[in-house]
């Protein structure tokens, strides 16, 4: 799991929660509001990799973006954070 802007790479673990929770645990600056995929505030660039959602967002993010509040990685991932 890599955060491109922050220059940080850290190993993802299943107990890490959402990408938002993982970023916060790594002290990566993030924006958020609802934590459920509704408000779109946490929408961030997905530079490489694939994600899954739990819960699924009501409105999906734009192509090339991810809602980090309800997403988890589906393998190696690079975010524009």
Biopython code that builds the backbone (N, CA, C, O; Angstrom):
import numpy as np
from Bio.PDB.StructureBuilder import StructureBuilder

atoms = [
    (1, "UNK", "N", (0.847, -1.157, 0.000)),
    (1, "UNK", "CA", (0.000, 0.000, 0.000)),
    (1, "UNK", "C", (0.896, 1.223, 0.000)),
    (1, "UNK", "O", (1.693, 1.412, 0.919)),
    (2, "UNK", "N", (0.770, 2.063, -1.035)),
    (2, "UNK", "CA", (1.624, 3.243, -1.137)),
    (2, "UNK", "C", (0.800, 4.516, -1.239)),
    (2, "UNK", "O", (-0.259, 4.548, -1.864)),
    (3, "UNK", "N", (1.312, 5.559, -0.609)),
    (3, "UNK", "CA", (0.742, 6.895, -0.682)),
    (3, "UNK", "C", (1.751, 7.757, -1.427)),
    (3, "UNK", "O", (2.777, 8.144, -0.867)),
    (4, "UNK", "N", (1.459, 8.060, -2.696)),
    (4, "UNK", "CA", (2.425, 8.697, -3.580)),
    (4, "UNK", "C", (2.872, 10.082, -3.092)),
    (4, "UNK", "O", (4.073, 10.335, -2.998)),
    (5, "UNK", "N", (1.952, 10.959, -2.790)),
    (5, "UNK", "CA", (2.321, 12.332, -2.370)),
    (5, "UNK", "C", (3.091, 12.341, -1.060)),
    (5, "UNK", "O", (4.004, 13.145, -0.875)),
    (6, "UNK", "N", (2.721, 11.446, -0.151)),
    (6, "UNK", "CA", (3.368, 11.393, 1.156)),
    (6, "UNK", "C", (4.678, 10.632, 1.123)),
    (6, "UNK", "O", (5.465, 10.696, 2.068)),
    (7, "UNK", "N", (4.918, 9.900, 0.021)),
    (7, "UNK", "CA", (6.153, 9.127, -0.084)),
    (7, "UNK", "C", (6.222, 7.991, 0.917)),
    (7, "UNK", "O", (7.307, 7.622, 1.365)),
    (8, "UNK", "N", (5.080, 7.436, 1.272)),
    (8, "UNK", "CA", (5.018, 6.405, 2.303)),
    (8, "UNK", "C", (4.485, 5.104, 1.718)),
    (8, "UNK", "O", (3.514, 5.098, 0.962)),
    (9, "UNK", "N", (5.128, 4.016, 2.077)),
    (9, "UNK", "CA", (4.647, 2.677, 1.736)),
    (9, "UNK", "C", (4.584, 1.887, 3.029)),
    (9, "UNK", "O", (5.534, 1.874, 3.812)),
    (10, "UNK", "N", (3.448, 1.224, 3.244)),
    (10, "UNK", "CA", (3.261, 0.440, 4.460)),
    (10, "UNK", "C", (2.494, -0.829, 4.115)),
    (10, "UNK", "O", (1.678, -0.822, 3.193)),
    (11, "UNK", "N", (2.740, -1.916, 4.834)),
    (11, "UNK", "CA", (2.033, -3.165, 4.539)),
    (11, "UNK", "C", (0.579, -3.113, 5.001)),
    (11, "UNK", "O", (0.290, -2.753, 6.142)),
    (12, "UNK", "N", (-0.326, -3.475, 4.103)),
    (12, "UNK", "CA", (-1.749, -3.560, 4.436)),
    (12, "UNK", "C", (-2.003, -4.851, 5.192)),
    (12, "UNK", "O", (-1.430, -5.893, 4.874)),
    (13, "UNK", "N", (-2.855, -4.776, 6.183)),
    (13, "UNK", "CA", (-3.298, -5.966, 6.904)),
    (13, "UNK", "C", (-4.812, -5.960, 6.917)),
    (13, "UNK", "O", (-5.423, -4.893, 6.984)),
    (14, "UNK", "N", (-5.431, -7.130, 6.855)),
    (14, "UNK", "CA", (-6.886, -7.210, 6.796)),
    (14, "UNK", "C", (-7.571, -6.475, 7.933)),
    (14, "UNK", "O", (-8.696, -6.002, 7.769)),
    (15, "UNK", "N", (-6.932, -6.371, 9.057)),
    (15, "UNK", "CA", (-7.550, -5.683, 10.202)),
    (15, "UNK", "C", (-7.395, -4.162, 10.121)),
    (15, "UNK", "O", (-7.804, -3.448, 11.037)),
    (16, "UNK", "N", (-6.807, -3.663, 9.029)),
    (16, "UNK", "CA", (-6.569, -2.228, 8.882)),
    (16, "UNK", "C", (-7.847, -1.424, 8.696)),
    (16, "UNK", "O", (-7.814, -0.202, 8.846)),
    (17, "UNK", "N", (-8.966, -2.055, 8.377)),
    (17, "UNK", "CA", (-10.223, -1.335, 8.173)),
    (17, "UNK", "C", (-10.313, -0.778, 6.763)),
    (17, "UNK", "O", (-9.936, -1.450, 5.803)),
    (18, "UNK", "N", (-10.802, 0.426, 6.635)),
    (18, "UNK", "CA", (-10.913, 1.068, 5.323)),
    (18, "UNK", "C", (-9.589, 1.722, 4.951)),
    (18, "UNK", "O", (-8.688, 1.847, 5.780)),
    (19, "UNK", "N", (-9.489, 2.133, 3.700)),
    (19, "UNK", "CA", (-8.292, 2.875, 3.278)),
    (19, "UNK", "C", (-8.156, 4.178, 4.055)),
    (19, "UNK", "O", (-7.042, 4.615, 4.342)),
    (20, "UNK", "N", (-9.274, 4.798, 4.396)),
    (20, "UNK", "CA", (-9.245, 6.017, 5.206)),
    (20, "UNK", "C", (-8.643, 5.743, 6.574)),
    (20, "UNK", "O", (-7.770, 6.483, 7.027)),
    (21, "UNK", "N", (-9.103, 4.685, 7.236)),
    (21, "UNK", "CA", (-8.573, 4.348, 8.554)),
    (21, "UNK", "C", (-7.085, 4.011, 8.483)),
    (21, "UNK", "O", (-6.318, 4.367, 9.378)),
    (22, "UNK", "N", (-6.687, 3.328, 7.423)),
    (22, "UNK", "CA", (-5.283, 2.978, 7.251)),
    (22, "UNK", "C", (-4.437, 4.235, 7.031)),
    (22, "UNK", "O", (-3.362, 4.371, 7.615)),
    (23, "UNK", "N", (-4.922, 5.149, 6.193)),
    (23, "UNK", "CA", (-4.204, 6.401, 5.947)),
    (23, "UNK", "C", (-4.058, 7.196, 7.243)),
    (23, "UNK", "O", (-2.985, 7.728, 7.527)),
    (24, "UNK", "N", (-5.120, 7.276, 8.019)),
    (24, "UNK", "CA", (-5.050, 7.991, 9.300)),
    (24, "UNK", "C", (-4.035, 7.343, 10.236)),
    (24, "UNK", "O", (-3.281, 8.044, 10.910)),
    (25, "UNK", "N", (-4.009, 6.023, 10.283)),
    (25, "UNK", "CA", (-3.052, 5.315, 11.141)),
    (25, "UNK", "C", (-1.613, 5.568, 10.705)),
    (25, "UNK", "O", (-0.689, 5.499, 11.516)),
    (26, "UNK", "N", (-1.431, 5.861, 9.418)),
    (26, "UNK", "CA", (-0.093, 6.150, 8.876)),
    (26, "UNK", "C", (0.215, 7.648, 8.893)),
    (26, "UNK", "O", (1.246, 8.067, 8.366)),
    (27, "UNK", "N", (-0.655, 8.458, 9.486)),
    (27, "UNK", "CA", (-0.499, 9.916, 9.554)),
    (27, "UNK", "C", (-0.451, 10.577, 8.184)),
    (27, "UNK", "O", (0.240, 11.578, 7.998)),
    (28, "UNK", "N", (-1.185, 10.017, 7.224)),
    (28, "UNK", "CA", (-1.300, 10.601, 5.891)),
    (28, "UNK", "C", (-2.481, 11.572, 5.927)),
    (28, "UNK", "O", (-3.578, 11.184, 6.328)),
    (29, "UNK", "N", (-2.277, 12.832, 5.513)),
    (29, "UNK", "CA", (-3.385, 13.796, 5.526)),
    (29, "UNK", "C", (-4.498, 13.373, 4.571)),
    (29, "UNK", "O", (-4.244, 13.085, 3.402)),
    (30, "UNK", "N", (-5.727, 13.335, 5.071)),
    (30, "UNK", "CA", (-6.886, 12.933, 4.283)),
    (30, "UNK", "C", (-8.070, 13.847, 4.599)),
    (30, "UNK", "O", (-8.147, 14.453, 5.668)),
    (31, "UNK", "N", (-8.994, 13.925, 3.631)),
    (31, "UNK", "CA", (-10.240, 14.662, 3.840)),
    (31, "UNK", "C", (-11.362, 13.632, 3.938)),
    (31, "UNK", "O", (-11.357, 12.630, 3.224)),
    (32, "UNK", "N", (-12.318, 13.885, 4.824)),
    (32, "UNK", "CA", (-13.447, 12.977, 4.962)),
    (32, "UNK", "C", (-14.570, 13.690, 5.691)),
    (32, "UNK", "O", (-14.370, 14.756, 6.275)),
    (33, "UNK", "N", (-15.748, 13.096, 5.652)),
    (33, "UNK", "CA", (-16.877, 13.631, 6.397)),
    (33, "UNK", "C", (-17.774, 12.506, 6.898)),
    (33, "UNK", "O", (-17.931, 12.338, 8.107)),
    (34, "UNK", "N", (-18.370, 11.728, 5.984)),
    (34, "UNK", "CA", (-19.405, 10.773, 6.392)),
    (34, "UNK", "C", (-18.883, 9.391, 6.777)),
    (34, "UNK", "O", (-19.494, 8.723, 7.611)),
    (35, "UNK", "N", (-17.789, 8.950, 6.204)),
    (35, "UNK", "CA", (-17.206, 7.612, 6.426)),
    (35, "UNK", "C", (-18.073, 6.473, 5.906)),
    (35, "UNK", "O", (-17.882, 5.326, 6.312)),
    (36, "UNK", "N", (-19.025, 6.762, 5.014)),
    (36, "UNK", "CA", (-19.889, 5.709, 4.484)),
    (36, "UNK", "C", (-20.014, 5.742, 2.967)),
    (36, "UNK", "O", (-20.804, 4.976, 2.415)),
    (37, "UNK", "N", (-19.276, 6.588, 2.276)),
    (37, "UNK", "CA", (-19.336, 6.638, 0.824)),
    (37, "UNK", "C", (-20.481, 7.461, 0.268)),
    (37, "UNK", "O", (-20.842, 7.302, -0.898)),
    (38, "UNK", "N", (-21.060, 8.337, 1.077)),
    (38, "UNK", "CA", (-22.201, 9.135, 0.636)),
    (38, "UNK", "C", (-21.785, 10.539, 0.197)),
    (38, "UNK", "O", (-22.245, 11.015, -0.841)),
    (39, "UNK", "N", (-20.935, 11.202, 0.954)),
    (39, "UNK", "CA", (-20.663, 12.628, 0.737)),
    (39, "UNK", "C", (-19.623, 12.920, -0.347)),
    (39, "UNK", "O", (-19.560, 14.044, -0.845)),
    (40, "UNK", "N", (-18.814, 11.940, -0.717)),
    (40, "UNK", "CA", (-17.769, 12.086, -1.738)),
    (40, "UNK", "C", (-16.577, 12.952, -1.292)),
    (40, "UNK", "O", (-15.681, 13.203, -2.098)),
    (41, "UNK", "N", (-16.541, 13.409, -0.047)),
    (41, "UNK", "CA", (-15.454, 14.265, 0.438)),
    (41, "UNK", "C", (-14.103, 13.559, 0.395)),
    (41, "UNK", "O", (-13.079, 14.201, 0.165)),
    (42, "UNK", "N", (-14.090, 12.263, 0.609)),
    (42, "UNK", "CA", (-12.838, 11.508, 0.690)),
    (42, "UNK", "C", (-12.338, 11.024, -0.673)),
    (42, "UNK", "O", (-11.338, 10.310, -0.742)),
    (43, "UNK", "N", (-13.013, 11.399, -1.746)),
    (43, "UNK", "CA", (-12.623, 10.920, -3.077)),
    (43, "UNK", "C", (-11.169, 11.299, -3.357)),
    (43, "UNK", "O", (-10.790, 12.468, -3.277)),
    (44, "UNK", "N", (-10.371, 10.297, -3.683)),
    (44, "UNK", "CA", (-8.928, 10.472, -3.892)),
    (44, "UNK", "C", (-8.505, 9.748, -5.160)),
    (44, "UNK", "O", (-9.185, 8.837, -5.631)),
    (45, "UNK", "N", (-7.367, 10.171, -5.703)),
    (45, "UNK", "CA", (-6.859, 9.562, -6.922)),
    (45, "UNK", "C", (-6.325, 8.159, -6.688)),
    (45, "UNK", "O", (-5.598, 7.899, -5.729)),
    (46, "UNK", "N", (-6.703, 7.266, -7.585)),
    (46, "UNK", "CA", (-6.212, 5.885, -7.575)),
    (46, "UNK", "C", (-5.199, 5.766, -8.708)),
    (46, "UNK", "O", (-5.575, 5.700, -9.879)),
    (47, "UNK", "N", (-3.915, 5.739, -8.359)),
    (47, "UNK", "CA", (-2.862, 5.727, -9.374)),
    (47, "UNK", "C", (-2.624, 4.338, -9.944)),
    (47, "UNK", "O", (-2.308, 4.199, -11.126)),
    (48, "UNK", "N", (-2.771, 3.310, -9.117)),
    (48, "UNK", "CA", (-2.679, 1.935, -9.617)),
    (48, "UNK", "C", (-3.305, 0.990, -8.606)),
    (48, "UNK", "O", (-3.342, 1.264, -7.407)),
    (49, "UNK", "N", (-3.792, -0.122, -9.118)),
    (49, "UNK", "CA", (-4.403, -1.136, -8.281)),
    (49, "UNK", "C", (-5.915, -1.132, -8.401)),
    (49, "UNK", "O", (-6.501, -0.350, -9.150)),
    (50, "UNK", "N", (-6.529, -2.024, -7.642)),
    (50, "UNK", "CA", (-7.981, -2.171, -7.635)),
    (50, "UNK", "C", (-8.479, -2.187, -6.204)),
    (50, "UNK", "O", (-7.774, -2.613, -5.290)),
    (51, "UNK", "N", (-9.713, -1.712, -6.021)),
    (51, "UNK", "CA", (-10.315, -1.682, -4.694)),
    (51, "UNK", "C", (-11.678, -2.352, -4.708)),
    (51, "UNK", "O", (-12.301, -2.515, -5.757)),
    (52, "UNK", "N", (-12.124, -2.734, -3.523)),
    (52, "UNK", "CA", (-13.473, -3.195, -3.294)),
    (52, "UNK", "C", (-14.111, -2.267, -2.279)),
    (52, "UNK", "O", (-13.406, -1.533, -1.586)),
    (53, "UNK", "N", (-15.425, -2.287, -2.179)),
    (53, "UNK", "CA", (-16.123, -1.400, -1.252)),
    (53, "UNK", "C", (-16.978, -2.186, -0.276)),
    (53, "UNK", "O", (-17.557, -3.216, -0.622)),
    (54, "UNK", "N", (-17.049, -1.679, 0.961)),
    (54, "UNK", "CA", (-17.935, -2.217, 1.972)),
    (54, "UNK", "C", (-18.228, -1.104, 2.970)),
    (54, "UNK", "O", (-17.412, -0.839, 3.853)),
    (55, "UNK", "N", (-19.361, -0.458, 2.848)),
    (55, "UNK", "CA", (-20.466, -0.709, 1.926)),
    (55, "UNK", "C", (-20.201, -0.112, 0.548)),
    (55, "UNK", "O", (-19.341, 0.752, 0.379)),
    (56, "UNK", "N", (-20.956, -0.590, -0.423)),
    (56, "UNK", "CA", (-20.878, -0.040, -1.778)),
    (56, "UNK", "C", (-21.360, 1.411, -1.739)),
    (56, "UNK", "O", (-22.368, 1.705, -1.096)),
    (57, "UNK", "N", (-20.651, 2.328, -2.420)),
    (57, "UNK", "CA", (-21.098, 3.723, -2.426)),
    (57, "UNK", "C", (-22.402, 3.885, -3.218)),
    (57, "UNK", "O", (-22.649, 3.159, -4.181)),
    (58, "UNK", "N", (-23.219, 4.836, -2.800)),
    (58, "UNK", "CA", (-24.459, 5.145, -3.514)),
    (58, "UNK", "C", (-24.134, 5.675, -4.902)),
    (58, "UNK", "O", (-24.724, 5.242, -5.893)),
    (59, "UNK", "N", (-23.197, 6.613, -4.973)),
    (59, "UNK", "CA", (-22.704, 7.138, -6.245)),
    (59, "UNK", "C", (-21.234, 6.770, -6.349)),
    (59, "UNK", "O", (-20.445, 7.177, -5.497)),
    (60, "UNK", "N", (-20.842, 6.013, -7.367)),
    (60, "UNK", "CA", (-19.433, 5.640, -7.499)),
    (60, "UNK", "C", (-18.567, 6.867, -7.789)),
    (60, "UNK", "O", (-19.054, 7.855, -8.338)),
    (61, "UNK", "N", (-17.288, 6.806, -7.423)),
    (61, "UNK", "CA", (-16.386, 7.921, -7.704)),
    (61, "UNK", "C", (-16.112, 8.020, -9.205)),
    (61, "UNK", "O", (-16.404, 7.100, -9.969)),
    (62, "UNK", "N", (-15.548, 9.148, -9.604)),
    (62, "UNK", "CA", (-15.147, 9.332, -11.000)),
    (62, "UNK", "C", (-14.094, 8.300, -11.376)),
    (62, "UNK", "O", (-13.382, 7.784, -10.514)),
    (63, "UNK", "N", (-13.999, 8.004, -12.671)),
    (63, "UNK", "CA", (-12.969, 7.073, -13.147)),
    (63, "UNK", "C", (-11.596, 7.537, -12.674)),
    (63, "UNK", "O", (-11.266, 8.720, -12.754)),
    (64, "UNK", "N", (-10.811, 6.600, -12.187)),
    (64, "UNK", "CA", (-9.471, 6.918, -11.707)),
    (64, "UNK", "C", (-9.438, 7.406, -10.270)),
    (64, "UNK", "O", (-8.381, 7.792, -9.772)),
    (65, "UNK", "N", (-10.588, 7.394, -9.595)),
    (65, "UNK", "CA", (-10.661, 7.822, -8.197)),
    (65, "UNK", "C", (-11.232, 6.709, -7.339)),
    (65, "UNK", "O", (-11.744, 5.711, -7.847)),
    (66, "UNK", "N", (-11.135, 6.896, -6.033)),
    (66, "UNK", "CA", (-11.640, 5.919, -5.065)),
    (66, "UNK", "C", (-12.205, 6.683, -3.868)),
    (66, "UNK", "O", (-11.687, 7.736, -3.496)),
    (67, "UNK", "N", (-13.255, 6.152, -3.275)),
    (67, "UNK", "CA", (-13.787, 6.689, -2.020)),
    (67, "UNK", "C", (-13.108, 5.923, -0.893)),
    (67, "UNK", "O", (-13.494, 4.800, -0.572)),
    (68, "UNK", "N", (-12.094, 6.539, -0.297)),
    (68, "UNK", "CA", (-11.258, 5.818, 0.662)),
    (68, "UNK", "C", (-11.976, 5.464, 1.957)),
    (68, "UNK", "O", (-11.508, 4.600, 2.698)),
    (69, "UNK", "N", (-13.105, 6.113, 2.248)),
    (69, "UNK", "CA", (-13.788, 5.851, 3.519)),
    (69, "UNK", "C", (-14.421, 4.467, 3.577)),
    (69, "UNK", "O", (-14.589, 3.912, 4.663)),
    (70, "UNK", "N", (-14.774, 3.902, 2.429)),
    (70, "UNK", "CA", (-15.413, 2.579, 2.451)),
    (70, "UNK", "C", (-14.700, 1.570, 1.554)),
    (70, "UNK", "O", (-15.231, 0.492, 1.287)),
    (71, "UNK", "N", (-13.511, 1.913, 1.093)),
    (71, "UNK", "CA", (-12.761, 1.042, 0.187)),
    (71, "UNK", "C", (-11.679, 0.262, 0.929)),
    (71, "UNK", "O", (-11.180, 0.681, 1.973)),
    (72, "UNK", "N", (-11.340, -0.876, 0.353)),
    (72, "UNK", "CA", (-10.210, -1.683, 0.822)),
    (72, "UNK", "C", (-9.473, -2.180, -0.428)),
    (72, "UNK", "O", (-10.093, -2.350, -1.478)),
    (73, "UNK", "N", (-8.178, -2.413, -0.328)),
    (73, "UNK", "CA", (-7.415, -2.814, -1.512)),
    (73, "UNK", "C", (-7.724, -4.236, -1.963)),
    (73, "UNK", "O", (-8.013, -5.114, -1.150)),
    (74, "UNK", "N", (-7.657, -4.443, -3.274)),
    (74, "UNK", "CA", (-7.797, -5.768, -3.844)),
    (74, "UNK", "C", (-6.453, -6.331, -4.252)),
    (74, "UNK", "O", (-6.390, -7.278, -5.036)),
    (75, "UNK", "N", (-5.391, -5.772, -3.740)),
    (75, "UNK", "CA", (-4.012, -6.138, -4.054)),
    (75, "UNK", "C", (-3.138, -4.916, -3.871)),
    (75, "UNK", "O", (-3.551, -3.964, -3.210)),
    (76, "UNK", "N", (-1.933, -4.914, -4.441)),
    (76, "UNK", "CA", (-1.057, -3.744, -4.332)),
    (76, "UNK", "C", (-1.780, -2.495, -4.857)),
    (76, "UNK", "O", (-2.494, -2.541, -5.859)),
    (77, "UNK", "N", (-1.570, -1.380, -4.149)),
    (77, "UNK", "CA", (-2.338, -0.171, -4.432)),
    (77, "UNK", "C", (-1.461, 1.058, -4.260)),
    (77, "UNK", "O", (-0.633, 1.114, -3.351)),
    (78, "UNK", "N", (-1.646, 2.052, -5.142)),
    (78, "UNK", "CA", (-0.987, 3.345, -4.991)),
    (78, "UNK", "C", (-2.064, 4.420, -5.048)),
    (78, "UNK", "O", (-2.802, 4.520, -6.029)),
    (79, "UNK", "N", (-2.151, 5.221, -3.994)),
    (79, "UNK", "CA", (-3.106, 6.318, -3.918)),
    (79, "UNK", "C", (-2.400, 7.645, -4.054)),
    (79, "UNK", "O", (-1.240, 7.782, -3.663)),
    (80, "UNK", "N", (-3.088, 8.619, -4.605)),
    (80, "UNK", "CA", (-2.547, 9.968, -4.766)),
    (80, "UNK", "C", (-2.804, 10.762, -3.487)),
    (80, "UNK", "O", (-3.524, 11.760, -3.494)),
    (81, "UNK", "N", (-2.220, 10.313, -2.423)),
    (81, "UNK", "CA", (-2.320, 10.977, -1.115)),
    (81, "UNK", "C", (-0.939, 11.165, -0.532)),
    (81, "UNK", "O", (-0.800, 11.705, 0.565)),
]
sb = StructureBuilder()
sb.init_structure("model")
sb.init_model(0)
sb.init_chain("A")
sb.init_seg("    ")
for serial, (resi, resn, name, xyz) in enumerate(atoms, 1):
    if name == "N":
        sb.init_residue(resn, " ", resi, " ")
    sb.init_atom(name, np.array(xyz, "f"), 0.0, 1.0, " ", f" {name:<3s}", serial, name[0])
structure = sb.get_structure()
